[in-house]
Amino acid sequence: MKNLTITVEDSVLEWARIEAARRGTSVSRMVGDFMAELQQREDAYERAYLAWRTDERNWQAQADVQARARSASPARVDAPKAAKPGGAA
């Protein structure tokens, strides 16, 4: 582990000391835990964003392929249905 020196307002440090004592930990541990949590959140966000971008590209590519397939196939015209034998006219 490495040491880190930070500069904060006196009132922030006072709050941090009280909060750390309330949680039964040190200010150093509390700041380290906060940074680790922030890193995990950012990593999770980045993974989700990349997955979304990949899904969007796949979705768009599939839509493009389907559109090309529809425009390449001849239009289908349904023939009129013949009347069933013995049916009402």
Residue pairs with C-beta under 8 A, 6 or more apart in sequence:
4 31
6 31
8 16
13 27
16 27
16 30
16 31
17 27
19 30
20 26
20 27
20 29
20 30
23 30
25 33
83 89
